Amino acid sequence: MCTKRALVWTLLVLSVFHMGLGVSCISLGLLGITQALWLQKSQTSFSTPVWSGACFLVCGLCGILCAKKRTGLTMILFSACCICGLIGGILNVQFVRAMVKRTNSLYSLHLVFLCLASLGILGCTLSTWLTCRLASSEQKRMFLERDLSLHHSVEMGDKVKAVCG
């Protein structure tokens, strides 16, 4: 059984991974756009890594916020960002895959885009699952706190009756 501390640390590590992946996608996408402009080729397949990288970067930032605060709202925000990152990664794979079929001098850059997008999809899937586990852990904690609080108030009511009665 995973402890809550291990879940939070794993979430933090995955968030840093998302941020690094986002920065990598954005920088390589910008490099690809400049290469495509220089070679006078279509830039469609080079702009999608920039957008998916932005999604991964935002996902990482929200993950760090979620690891620090662990409130319901931050967990929902992080899950939504992970889903957006997942969609961005899938769209990136679709656009780049269509361009990889054409052999050109930028073939290796397209393969790097595909690998980064695949890693992003995997990371977003793991982060979403991890956030659900963390939310379940928080829900159990809150339930136990409420249960102990109700038990304490019943005990206090019994003591008041015993003193007054």
N, C-alpha and C positions, 0 to 999 in steps of 0.2 A: 504494500500500500504506500502510495506516495504521500509525503507530508506536505503540509501547506507551504512550508519554507522552500522545499524542493520545487514545488510548482511555480512559486514566485521567481526563484532563481532561473529556472528553465525559461520562463516567460521573458525575463530580462535578457537572457542570452539570445533567445530567438528575436527579440526586438532589436538588439544591436546587429544581429545578422541581417534583419530586414533593412536597417538603415545602411549598412555597408553594401548590400545588394542594390538598394535604390540609387545610391551615389554611383555605383559601378555602371548600372544601366543608363543613368542620365549622361554620365561622361562618355561612355562608349557610343551612345546614341548621337550625341553632339559631334563626336569624332566621325561617325558614319555619315551624318548630314553634310559635314564639310567635305568628306571624301566624295560623296555623291554629287555635290555641287561642283567640285573640281573635275570629276569625270563626266559631268553633265548627264547624270542618270536620274531616274525617279527616286524621290526621297520618301516615299510612303513607308517602306519597310524600315527606314531609319528613324522616323518620328515616333513609331509605336514603342520602342524601348524607352524613350524619354518619358512618355506618359505612364507606362507601367512602372518605371523607376520612381516616378513621383508618387504613385500609389504605394509602392513598397516603402518609400521613405516616410510617408505619412503614417503608414501602418506601424512602422518601427517607433515613431514618436508617440503614437497613441498607446503602444504596448508598454513603453517606459512609464507613461502616465498611469496606465492600468496597474502596473507592478507596484507603483508607489502608493496609489490611493486605494485600490481594490474596492471601489464602490460599485453599485449596480450600474450606474450611468456610465462610468468609465469602461466597464466590461462590455456593455452594449455598444459603446462607441468603438472600442477596439475590435469587437466582432464584426461590426459594419465595415470598418476599414480593412479588415482581413478579407472580407467578401469582395470588396471593391478591388483589392490587390489581386485576388484570385481571378476576377473577371478581367482585369487589366493584363495579367499574365497570360490568360487563355487567348485573349485577342491578339496579344503580341505574338504568341506562337502561330496563330492563324495567318497573320499578315506576313510574318517573316518566312514561314514555311512556303507560302505562295511565291515569294521572291527567291528562295533557295533553289527552286526547280530550274531557274534560269542560271546557267553557269556564267560567272563573271569573275572579275578580279577581286570582288569583295565577298567571295564565298566563305572564307574563314571567319570574317566578321559576322556574317549571318549565323554561322554555327555557334559562335560565342553568344549572340543574342538569344538563340534557342536554348542554350544551356542555362543562361542566367534566368530566363523566363521560367524554365522548368524548375529550377531551384526555388524561385519565388513562389510558384504554385505549390510546391511541396511545403515550403515554410508557412505560407498562409493557411494551408490545410491543417498543419500541425498546431499553429497558433490558435486557430478557431477551436480545435478540439481541446487544447490546453485551457483556453478561457472558459469553456463549458465545465471542465473539471474544477477550475478555480471557483467559478460561480456556485457549483454544487457544494464545494467545501465551505464557502461563505454562508450559504443558505443553512447548512447544518449547524454552523457556529451560531448563527442568529437564532435558530430554533432552540438550541440548547440554552442560550442566554435568556430567551423569553420563558422557556420552561422553568429555569432556575429562578427567574424573577417572580413568576407566578407561584412557585413553591414557597419562596421566601415570604411573599405577601400573605399566603395562607397561614404560615407559621406565625407571622407577626399578629395576624388576626386572632389566632388561638391564644397567644400570650396576652393580648389585650383583654380578651374575654375572661381568661383565668385570673388576671389581676383585678378586673372590675367586678367579677362575679363572686 
